[in-house]
């Protein structure tokens, strides 16, 4: 059986900004910087409508670069934006 090649890949966290176009540019540039496996897209302080617009703009940019998009915490936004998954954080108890 051939040995599977193992490699480390990067996970990025999208920057906090309400400027959708600036976020798309920053993430697009960051994705060129290495072997990125996924990008986590947090809501930060955005309202639901603004977060949805941000996700709909960023998901295609990230996916076209070959990385997966994980929307933090909101399955509705993840589904509507066609993200690859959901990032859930929790406490120790």
Secondary structure, 3 states (H helix, E strand, C coil): CCCCCCCCCEEEECCCCCCHHHHHHHHHHHHCCCCEEEEEECCCCCCHHHHHHHHHHHHHHHHHCCCEEEEECCHHHHHHCCCCEEECCCCCC
